[in-house]
Amino acid sequence: MANGSGNGGPALLLEEVVKTYEMGADVVHALRGVTLTIARNEYVAIMGPSGSGKSTLMNVIGCLDVPTSGTYTLEGQAVAKMSEYQLADIRNRRIGFVFQTFNLIPRASIYHNVELPLIYAGVPKHERRPRVERAIARVGLADRVKHKPNELSGGQRQRVAIARALVGNPSLILADEPTGNLDSKTGDEIMAVLDELHAAGQTIILVTHEDYIAEHAQRIIRLRDGRIESDTRIKRAAGAS
């Protein structure tokens, strides 16, 4: 079950978020007044063409960057004015990241790759082991804990990345093109893992350029030129996942 700082209120709230970057003499307007509410246990896909602002939006949501103006509230906490130390603590304790390129340490075992966030968080060794083993089991790799990433398939490596995102018991998982380096069959297997996590109570936001991947979500937000172009809830037949 996902972590959380209380049961009430949305998972996150952005209000009139603007993000600009200075590129020499030019100013790039990456986000132009984005207002967005995502509820706990929502499953949201963010889409948009290159330059639409989706990567910037994910960076703001993931506390990798802060708004130029506007407010961002994560589980009731105002993020925009936090220090670098506070942002790092939020990233480590409340947000699980899944990247297209896996970002695993090649020479470390699967167990150690998944354990690392807990080491950084100062979790005692006797508490780390059951959490690591549980996270690895949840993605179906309990028999691979001693293997290294180069001994696994691409799909298995992405499962390791998901286990690493889960091990800190985050309230939010951010998946950036999680199937981008995988063939369609393996991508479907990874999306099945994310679907199961959502069904177990996890809030998930994913960035994708593939419509069939986005359709796993409950809601699809499309960006264009730094603004929300559309925000659509997916209607499913009764009994559909």
ChimeraX commands (.cxc) that place a marker at each C-alpha (Angstrom):
marker #1 position 0.00,0.00,0.00 radius 0.5
marker #1 position 1.25,3.46,-0.85 radius 0.5
marker #1 position 2.63,5.76,1.76 radius 0.5
marker #1 position 0.89,9.02,2.62 radius 0.5
marker #1 position 0.72,11.83,5.10 radius 0.5
marker #1 position -2.94,11.44,5.97 radius 0.5
marker #1 position -6.00,10.28,4.09 radius 0.5
marker #1 position -7.63,13.56,3.13 radius 0.5
marker #1 position -6.97,15.86,0.19 radius 0.5
marker #1 position -5.46,15.24,-3.24 radius 0.5
marker #1 position -2.10,13.59,-3.89 radius 0.5
marker #1 position -0.90,16.79,-5.53 radius 0.5
marker #1 position -2.11,20.19,-6.63 radius 0.5
marker #1 position -0.51,22.62,-9.06 radius 0.5
marker #1 position -1.95,26.13,-9.38 radius 0.5
marker #1 position -0.94,28.49,-12.19 radius 0.5
marker #1 position 2.54,26.92,-12.41 radius 0.5
marker #1 position 4.91,28.78,-14.70 radius 0.5
marker #1 position 8.41,27.59,-15.53 radius 0.5
marker #1 position 10.83,29.67,-17.59 radius 0.5
marker #1 position 14.47,29.11,-18.47 radius 0.5
marker #1 position 17.00,31.69,-19.59 radius 0.5
marker #1 position 18.92,30.48,-22.64 radius 0.5
marker #1 position 21.43,33.21,-23.28 radius 0.5
marker #1 position 19.46,36.27,-24.30 radius 0.5
marker #1 position 16.29,34.22,-24.82 radius 0.5
marker #1 position 13.65,33.14,-22.30 radius 0.5
marker #1 position 12.06,29.73,-22.85 radius 0.5
marker #1 position 8.51,29.39,-21.49 radius 0.5
marker #1 position 8.32,25.68,-20.69 radius 0.5
marker #1 position 5.12,25.85,-18.62 radius 0.5
marker #1 position 2.57,28.62,-19.01 radius 0.5
marker #1 position 0.17,28.59,-16.07 radius 0.5
marker #1 position -0.57,24.89,-15.50 radius 0.5
marker #1 position -3.33,24.14,-12.98 radius 0.5
marker #1 position -3.80,20.47,-12.17 radius 0.5
marker #1 position -5.18,18.30,-9.36 radius 0.5
marker #1 position -4.37,14.60,-9.09 radius 0.5
marker #1 position -6.19,12.50,-6.50 radius 0.5
marker #1 position -4.67,9.76,-4.40 radius 0.5
marker #1 position -4.67,6.40,-6.21 radius 0.5
marker #1 position -5.21,8.07,-9.60 radius 0.5
marker #1 position -3.48,6.65,-12.66 radius 0.5
marker #1 position -2.61,9.50,-15.01 radius 0.5
marker #1 position -0.83,9.60,-18.37 radius 0.5
marker #1 position 0.83,12.80,-19.61 radius 0.5
marker #1 position 1.25,13.16,-23.36 radius 0.5
marker #1 position 2.33,15.84,-25.80 radius 0.5
marker #1 position 4.71,16.53,-28.68 radius 0.5
marker #1 position 8.37,17.36,-28.18 radius 0.5
marker #1 position 8.67,20.78,-26.56 radius 0.5
marker #1 position 5.15,20.65,-25.11 radius 0.5
marker #1 position 6.41,20.88,-21.52 radius 0.5
marker #1 position 5.70,17.33,-20.38 radius 0.5
marker #1 position 9.28,16.66,-19.20 radius 0.5
marker #1 position 9.34,19.98,-17.34 radius 0.5
marker #1 position 6.01,19.17,-15.73 radius 0.5
marker #1 position 7.31,15.78,-14.59 radius 0.5
marker #1 position 10.44,17.42,-13.20 radius 0.5
marker #1 position 8.32,19.85,-11.18 radius 0.5
marker #1 position 6.00,17.10,-9.93 radius 0.5
marker #1 position 9.03,14.96,-9.05 radius 0.5
marker #1 position 10.69,17.82,-7.13 radius 0.5
marker #1 position 13.64,17.76,-9.52 radius 0.5
marker #1 position 12.85,21.37,-10.38 radius 0.5
marker #1 position 10.76,24.16,-8.83 radius 0.5
marker #1 position 8.25,26.50,-10.47 radius 0.5
marker #1 position 9.27,30.00,-11.50 radius 0.5
marker #1 position 5.88,31.09,-10.19 radius 0.5
marker #1 position 2.68,29.46,-9.03 radius 0.5
marker #1 position 2.25,26.85,-6.30 radius 0.5
marker #1 position 2.83,23.12,-6.04 radius 0.5
marker #1 position 1.40,21.22,-3.08 radius 0.5
marker #1 position 2.31,17.57,-2.54 radius 0.5
marker #1 position 0.18,15.80,0.07 radius 0.5
marker #1 position -0.63,19.11,1.70 radius 0.5
marker #1 position 2.96,20.40,1.75 radius 0.5
marker #1 position 3.97,23.48,-0.25 radius 0.5
marker #1 position 6.90,22.37,-2.39 radius 0.5
marker #1 position 7.78,25.47,-4.39 radius 0.5
marker #1 position 9.61,27.22,-1.55 radius 0.5
marker #1 position 11.47,24.20,-0.16 radius 0.5
marker #1 position 15.25,24.10,0.20 radius 0.5
marker #1 position 17.37,21.69,-1.85 radius 0.5
marker #1 position 17.73,19.50,1.24 radius 0.5
marker #1 position 13.96,19.39,1.75 radius 0.5
marker #1 position 13.36,18.62,-1.93 radius 0.5
marker #1 position 15.89,15.77,-1.79 radius 0.5
marker #1 position 14.13,14.36,1.26 radius 0.5
marker #1 position 10.75,14.49,-0.52 radius 0.5
marker #1 position 12.23,12.76,-3.59 radius 0.5
marker #1 position 13.76,10.02,-1.48 radius 0.5
marker #1 position 10.81,9.33,0.80 radius 0.5
marker #1 position 7.66,10.07,-1.17 radius 0.5
marker #1 position 8.41,9.69,-4.87 radius 0.5
marker #1 position 9.49,6.59,-6.76 radius 0.5
marker #1 position 11.07,7.20,-10.16 radius 0.5
marker #1 position 11.02,4.79,-13.11 radius 0.5
marker #1 position 13.11,5.90,-16.11 radius 0.5
marker #1 position 13.21,4.76,-19.73 radius 0.5
marker #1 position 16.92,3.92,-19.42 radius 0.5
marker #1 position 16.53,1.92,-16.16 radius 0.5
marker #1 position 19.46,3.78,-14.46 radius 0.5
marker #1 position 20.77,0.66,-12.73 radius 0.5
marker #1 position 24.32,0.24,-11.41 radius 0.5
marker #1 position 25.90,-2.36,-13.76 radius 0.5
marker #1 position 28.28,-3.97,-11.26 radius 0.5
marker #1 position 25.81,-4.15,-8.39 radius 0.5
marker #1 position 23.45,-7.05,-7.80 radius 0.5
marker #1 position 19.72,-6.64,-8.25 radius 0.5
marker #1 position 19.37,-6.75,-4.47 radius 0.5
marker #1 position 21.85,-3.90,-4.00 radius 0.5
marker #1 position 20.31,-1.79,-6.78 radius 0.5
marker #1 position 16.93,-2.01,-5.07 radius 0.5
marker #1 position 18.45,-1.47,-1.61 radius 0.5
marker #1 position 20.25,1.79,-2.46 radius 0.5
marker #1 position 17.37,4.23,-1.81 radius 0.5
marker #1 position 16.97,2.77,1.68 radius 0.5
marker #1 position 20.69,3.16,2.37 radius 0.5
marker #1 position 20.49,6.81,1.31 radius 0.5
marker #1 position 17.45,7.24,3.57 radius 0.5
marker #1 position 19.37,5.87,6.56 radius 0.5
marker #1 position 17.13,2.83,7.04 radius 0.5
marker #1 position 18.83,0.27,9.35 radius 0.5
marker #1 position 20.13,-2.90,7.70 radius 0.5
marker #1 position 17.76,-5.22,9.57 radius 0.5
marker #1 position 14.80,-3.22,8.25 radius 0.5
marker #1 position 16.15,-3.00,4.71 radius 0.5
marker #1 position 16.25,-6.73,3.94 radius 0.5
marker #1 position 12.51,-7.53,4.25 radius 0.5
marker #1 position 11.58,-4.37,2.35 radius 0.5
marker #1 position 14.00,-5.13,-0.49 radius 0.5
marker #1 position 12.90,-8.75,-0.73 radius 0.5
marker #1 position 9.23,-7.74,-0.71 radius 0.5
marker #1 position 9.74,-5.13,-3.48 radius 0.5
marker #1 position 11.65,-7.59,-5.67 radius 0.5
marker #1 position 9.00,-10.27,-5.13 radius 0.5
marker #1 position 6.24,-7.82,-6.11 radius 0.5
marker #1 position 7.76,-7.48,-9.60 radius 0.5
marker #1 position 8.30,-11.23,-9.98 radius 0.5
marker #1 position 12.09,-11.39,-9.65 radius 0.5
marker #1 position 12.57,-13.15,-6.31 radius 0.5
marker #1 position 14.77,-15.74,-8.03 radius 0.5
marker #1 position 17.08,-13.09,-9.54 radius 0.5
marker #1 position 18.28,-11.16,-6.48 radius 0.5
marker #1 position 21.96,-12.10,-6.93 radius 0.5
marker #1 position 22.05,-11.39,-10.66 radius 0.5
marker #1 position 23.52,-8.22,-12.15 radius 0.5
marker #1 position 21.67,-6.03,-14.66 radius 0.5
marker #1 position 23.63,-7.32,-17.68 radius 0.5
marker #1 position 22.40,-10.83,-16.83 radius 0.5
marker #1 position 18.77,-9.78,-17.25 radius 0.5
marker #1 position 16.54,-8.94,-20.19 radius 0.5
marker #1 position 15.38,-5.38,-20.80 radius 0.5
marker #1 position 11.98,-6.16,-19.32 radius 0.5
marker #1 position 13.56,-7.69,-16.22 radius 0.5
marker #1 position 15.79,-4.63,-15.79 radius 0.5
marker #1 position 12.75,-2.37,-15.91 radius 0.5
marker #1 position 11.11,-4.57,-13.28 radius 0.5
marker #1 position 14.18,-4.00,-11.10 radius 0.5
marker #1 position 13.77,-0.24,-11.66 radius 0.5
marker #1 position 10.13,-0.51,-10.56 radius 0.5
marker #1 position 11.15,-2.49,-7.45 radius 0.5
marker #1 position 13.69,0.22,-6.63 radius 0.5
marker #1 position 10.94,2.84,-7.01 radius 0.5
marker #1 position 8.67,0.83,-4.69 radius 0.5
marker #1 position 11.12,-0.02,-1.93 radius 0.5
marker #1 position 10.76,3.32,-0.12 radius 0.5
marker #1 position 6.97,2.87,0.03 radius 0.5
marker #1 position 6.39,6.09,-1.95 radius 0.5
marker #1 position 3.07,7.87,-2.15 radius 0.5
marker #1 position 3.66,8.61,-5.85 radius 0.5
marker #1 position 5.35,6.74,-8.71 radius 0.5
marker #1 position 6.54,8.78,-11.69 radius 0.5
marker #1 position 7.28,6.68,-14.78 radius 0.5
marker #1 position 9.01,8.51,-17.65 radius 0.5
marker #1 position 8.53,6.51,-20.89 radius 0.5
marker #1 position 8.76,3.24,-18.92 radius 0.5
marker #1 position 8.35,1.11,-22.06 radius 0.5
marker #1 position 10.40,3.31,-24.39 radius 0.5
marker #1 position 13.35,0.90,-24.66 radius 0.5
marker #1 position 11.27,-2.27,-24.79 radius 0.5
marker #1 position 9.52,-4.25,-27.51 radius 0.5
marker #1 position 5.74,-4.18,-27.45 radius 0.5
marker #1 position 5.30,-7.59,-25.76 radius 0.5
marker #1 position 7.74,-6.72,-22.97 radius 0.5
marker #1 position 6.20,-3.27,-22.70 radius 0.5
marker #1 position 2.81,-4.89,-22.13 radius 0.5
marker #1 position 4.32,-6.96,-19.32 radius 0.5
marker #1 position 5.72,-3.83,-17.64 radius 0.5
marker #1 position 2.37,-2.06,-17.96 radius 0.5
marker #1 position 0.71,-5.07,-16.33 radius 0.5
marker #1 position 3.03,-4.58,-13.34 radius 0.5
marker #1 position 2.07,-0.89,-13.12 radius 0.5
marker #1 position -1.61,-1.79,-13.46 radius 0.5
marker #1 position -1.28,-4.20,-10.53 radius 0.5
marker #1 position 0.44,-1.55,-8.41 radius 0.5
marker #1 position -2.36,0.90,-9.15 radius 0.5
marker #1 position -4.96,-1.70,-8.23 radius 0.5
marker #1 position -3.14,-2.12,-4.90 radius 0.5
marker #1 position -3.54,1.60,-4.13 radius 0.5
marker #1 position -0.54,3.28,-5.76 radius 0.5
marker #1 position -0.79,6.74,-7.32 radius 0.5
marker #1 position 0.96,6.59,-10.73 radius 0.5
marker #1 position 1.82,9.30,-13.25 radius 0.5
marker #1 position 3.47,8.25,-16.49 radius 0.5
marker #1 position 4.80,10.14,-19.48 radius 0.5
marker #1 position 4.40,8.37,-22.80 radius 0.5
marker #1 position 4.08,9.14,-26.50 radius 0.5
marker #1 position 2.22,5.89,-27.20 radius 0.5
marker #1 position -1.57,6.02,-27.16 radius 0.5
marker #1 position -1.94,2.33,-26.28 radius 0.5
marker #1 position 0.31,2.83,-23.22 radius 0.5
marker #1 position -1.63,5.92,-22.12 radius 0.5
marker #1 position -4.87,3.96,-22.32 radius 0.5
marker #1 position -3.79,1.92,-19.29 radius 0.5
marker #1 position -4.38,5.08,-17.24 radius 0.5
marker #1 position -7.67,6.42,-15.90 radius 0.5
marker #1 position -6.97,9.88,-17.23 radius 0.5
marker #1 position -4.94,11.34,-20.11 radius 0.5
marker #1 position -3.58,14.89,-19.93 radius 0.5
marker #1 position -2.24,16.34,-23.18 radius 0.5
marker #1 position 0.11,19.30,-23.18 radius 0.5
marker #1 position 0.91,21.70,-25.99 radius 0.5
marker #1 position 3.15,24.78,-25.81 radius 0.5
marker #1 position 3.38,24.61,-22.02 radius 0.5
marker #1 position -0.38,24.50,-21.44 radius 0.5
marker #1 position -2.90,21.74,-20.81 radius 0.5
marker #1 position -4.63,21.18,-24.13 radius 0.5
marker #1 position -7.01,18.46,-22.92 radius 0.5
marker #1 position -7.74,16.46,-19.77 radius 0.5
marker #1 position -9.76,13.33,-20.49 radius 0.5
marker #1 position -11.02,10.58,-18.20 radius 0.5
marker #1 position -11.02,7.10,-19.71 radius 0.5
marker #1 position -14.36,5.33,-19.56 radius 0.5
marker #1 position -14.12,1.57,-19.21 radius 0.5
marker #1 position -16.75,-1.11,-19.34 radius 0.5
marker #1 position -17.76,-2.64,-16.01 radius 0.5
marker #1 position -15.21,-5.23,-14.94 radius 0.5
marker #1 position -12.43,-3.84,-17.15 radius 0.5
marker #1 position -9.04,-3.22,-15.57 radius 0.5
marker link #1:1,2 radius 0.2
marker link #1:2,3 radius 0.2
marker link #1:3,4 radius 0.2
marker link #1:4,5 radius 0.2
marker link #1:5,6 radius 0.2
marker link #1:6,7 radius 0.2
marker link #1:7,8 radius 0.2
marker link #1:8,9 radius 0.2
marker link #1:9,10 radius 0.2
marker link #1:10,11 radius 0.2
marker link #1:11,12 radius 0.2
marker link #1:12,13 radius 0.2
marker link #1:13,14 radius 0.2
marker link #1:14,15 radius 0.2
marker link #1:15,16 radius 0.2
marker link #1:16,17 radius 0.2
marker link #1:17,18 radius 0.2
marker link #1:18,19 radius 0.2
marker link #1:19,20 radius 0.2
marker link #1:20,21 radius 0.2
marker link #1:21,22 radius 0.2
marker link #1:22,23 radius 0.2
marker link #1:23,24 radius 0.2
marker link #1:24,25 radius 0.2
marker link #1:25,26 radius 0.2
marker link #1:26,27 radius 0.2
marker link #1:27,28 radius 0.2
marker link #1:28,29 radius 0.2
marker link #1:29,30 radius 0.2
marker link #1:30,31 radius 0.2
marker link #1:31,32 radius 0.2
marker link #1:32,33 radius 0.2
marker link #1:33,34 radius 0.2
marker link #1:34,35 radius 0.2
marker link #1:35,36 radius 0.2
marker link #1:36,37 radius 0.2
marker link #1:37,38 radius 0.2
marker link #1:38,39 radius 0.2
marker link #1:39,40 radius 0.2
marker link #1:40,41 radius 0.2
marker link #1:41,42 radius 0.2
marker link #1:42,43 radius 0.2
marker link #1:43,44 radius 0.2
marker link #1:44,45 radius 0.2
marker link #1:45,46 radius 0.2
marker link #1:46,47 radius 0.2
marker link #1:47,48 radius 0.2
marker link #1:48,49 radius 0.2
marker link #1:49,50 radius 0.2
marker link #1:50,51 radius 0.2
marker link #1:51,52 radius 0.2
marker link #1:52,53 radius 0.2
marker link #1:53,54 radius 0.2
marker link #1:54,55 radius 0.2
marker link #1:55,56 radius 0.2
marker link #1:56,57 radius 0.2
marker link #1:57,58 radius 0.2
marker link #1:58,59 radius 0.2
marker link #1:59,60 radius 0.2
marker link #1:60,61 radius 0.2
marker link #1:61,62 radius 0.2
marker link #1:62,63 radius 0.2
marker link #1:63,64 radius 0.2
marker link #1:64,65 radius 0.2
marker link #1:65,66 radius 0.2
marker link #1:66,67 radius 0.2
marker link #1:67,68 radius 0.2
marker link #1:68,69 radius 0.2
marker link #1:69,70 radius 0.2
marker link #1:70,71 radius 0.2
marker link #1:71,72 radius 0.2
marker link #1:72,73 radius 0.2
marker link #1:73,74 radius 0.2
marker link #1:74,75 radius 0.2
marker link #1:75,76 radius 0.2
marker link #1:76,77 radius 0.2
marker link #1:77,78 radius 0.2
marker link #1:78,79 radius 0.2
marker link #1:79,80 radius 0.2
marker link #1:80,81 radius 0.2
marker link #1:81,82 radius 0.2
marker link #1:82,83 radius 0.2
marker link #1:83,84 radius 0.2
marker link #1:84,85 radius 0.2
marker link #1:85,86 radius 0.2
marker link #1:86,87 radius 0.2
marker link #1:87,88 radius 0.2
marker link #1:88,89 radius 0.2
marker link #1:89,90 radius 0.2
marker link #1:90,91 radius 0.2
marker link #1:91,92 radius 0.2
marker link #1:92,93 radius 0.2
marker link #1:93,94 radius 0.2
marker link #1:94,95 radius 0.2
marker link #1:95,96 radius 0.2
marker link #1:96,97 radius 0.2
marker link #1:97,98 radius 0.2
marker link #1:98,99 radius 0.2
marker link #1:99,100 radius 0.2
marker link #1:100,101 radius 0.2
marker link #1:101,102 radius 0.2
marker link #1:102,103 radius 0.2
marker link #1:103,104 radius 0.2
marker link #1:104,105 radius 0.2
marker link #1:105,106 radius 0.2
marker link #1:106,107 radius 0.2
marker link #1:107,108 radius 0.2
marker link #1:108,109 radius 0.2
marker link #1:109,110 radius 0.2
marker link #1:110,111 radius 0.2
marker link #1:111,112 radius 0.2
marker link #1:112,113 radius 0.2
marker link #1:113,114 radius 0.2
marker link #1:114,115 radius 0.2
marker link #1:115,116 radius 0.2
marker link #1:116,117 radius 0.2
marker link #1:117,118 radius 0.2
marker link #1:118,119 radius 0.2
marker link #1:119,120 radius 0.2
marker link #1:120,121 radius 0.2
marker link #1:121,122 radius 0.2
marker link #1:122,123 radius 0.2
marker link #1:123,124 radius 0.2
marker link #1:124,125 radius 0.2
marker link #1:125,126 radius 0.2
marker link #1:126,127 radius 0.2
marker link #1:127,128 radius 0.2
marker link #1:128,129 radius 0.2
marker link #1:129,130 radius 0.2
marker link #1:130,131 radius 0.2
marker link #1:131,132 radius 0.2
marker link #1:132,133 radius 0.2
marker link #1:133,134 radius 0.2
marker link #1:134,135 radius 0.2
marker link #1:135,136 radius 0.2
marker link #1:136,137 radius 0.2
marker link #1:137,138 radius 0.2
marker link #1:138,139 radius 0.2
marker link #1:139,140 radius 0.2
marker link #1:140,141 radius 0.2
marker link #1:141,142 radius 0.2
marker link #1:142,143 radius 0.2
marker link #1:143,144 radius 0.2
marker link #1:144,145 radius 0.2
marker link #1:145,146 radius 0.2
marker link #1:146,147 radius 0.2
marker link #1:147,148 radius 0.2
marker link #1:148,149 radius 0.2
marker link #1:149,150 radius 0.2
marker link #1:150,151 radius 0.2
marker link #1:151,152 radius 0.2
marker link #1:152,153 radius 0.2
marker link #1:153,154 radius 0.2
marker link #1:154,155 radius 0.2
marker link #1:155,156 radius 0.2
marker link #1:156,157 radius 0.2
marker link #1:157,158 radius 0.2
marker link #1:158,159 radius 0.2
marker link #1:159,160 radius 0.2
marker link #1:160,161 radius 0.2
marker link #1:161,162 radius 0.2
marker link #1:162,163 radius 0.2
marker link #1:163,164 radius 0.2
marker link #1:164,165 radius 0.2
marker link #1:165,166 radius 0.2
marker link #1:166,167 radius 0.2
marker link #1:167,168 radius 0.2
marker link #1:168,169 radius 0.2
marker link #1:169,170 radius 0.2
marker link #1:170,171 radius 0.2
marker link #1:171,172 radius 0.2
marker link #1:172,173 radius 0.2
marker link #1:173,174 radius 0.2
marker link #1:174,175 radius 0.2
marker link #1:175,176 radius 0.2
marker link #1:176,177 radius 0.2
marker link #1:177,178 radius 0.2
marker link #1:178,179 radius 0.2
marker link #1:179,180 radius 0.2
marker link #1:180,181 radius 0.2
marker link #1:181,182 radius 0.2
marker link #1:182,183 radius 0.2
marker link #1:183,184 radius 0.2
marker link #1:184,185 radius 0.2
marker link #1:185,186 radius 0.2
marker link #1:186,187 radius 0.2
marker link #1:187,188 radius 0.2
marker link #1:188,189 radius 0.2
marker link #1:189,190 radius 0.2
marker link #1:190,191 radius 0.2
marker link #1:191,192 radius 0.2
marker link #1:192,193 radius 0.2
marker link #1:193,194 radius 0.2
marker link #1:194,195 radius 0.2
marker link #1:195,196 radius 0.2
marker link #1:196,197 radius 0.2
marker link #1:197,198 radius 0.2
marker link #1:198,199 radius 0.2
marker link #1:199,200 radius 0.2
marker link #1:200,201 radius 0.2
marker link #1:201,202 radius 0.2
marker link #1:202,203 radius 0.2
marker link #1:203,204 radius 0.2
marker link #1:204,205 radius 0.2
marker link #1:205,206 radius 0.2
marker link #1:206,207 radius 0.2
marker link #1:207,208 radius 0.2
marker link #1:208,209 radius 0.2
marker link #1:209,210 radius 0.2
marker link #1:210,211 radius 0.2
marker link #1:211,212 radius 0.2
marker link #1:212,213 radius 0.2
marker link #1:213,214 radius 0.2
marker link #1:214,215 radius 0.2
marker link #1:215,216 radius 0.2
marker link #1:216,217 radius 0.2
marker link #1:217,218 radius 0.2
marker link #1:218,219 radius 0.2
marker link #1:219,220 radius 0.2
marker link #1:220,221 radius 0.2
marker link #1:221,222 radius 0.2
marker link #1:222,223 radius 0.2
marker link #1:223,224 radius 0.2
marker link #1:224,225 radius 0.2
marker link #1:225,226 radius 0.2
marker link #1:226,227 radius 0.2
marker link #1:227,228 radius 0.2
marker link #1:228,229 radius 0.2
marker link #1:229,230 radius 0.2
marker link #1:230,231 radius 0.2
marker link #1:231,232 radius 0.2
marker link #1:232,233 radius 0.2
marker link #1:233,234 radius 0.2
marker link #1:234,235 radius 0.2
marker link #1:235,236 radius 0.2
marker link #1:236,237 radius 0.2
marker link #1:237,238 radius 0.2
marker link #1:238,239 radius 0.2
marker link #1:239,240 radius 0.2
marker link #1:240,241 radius 0.2
view
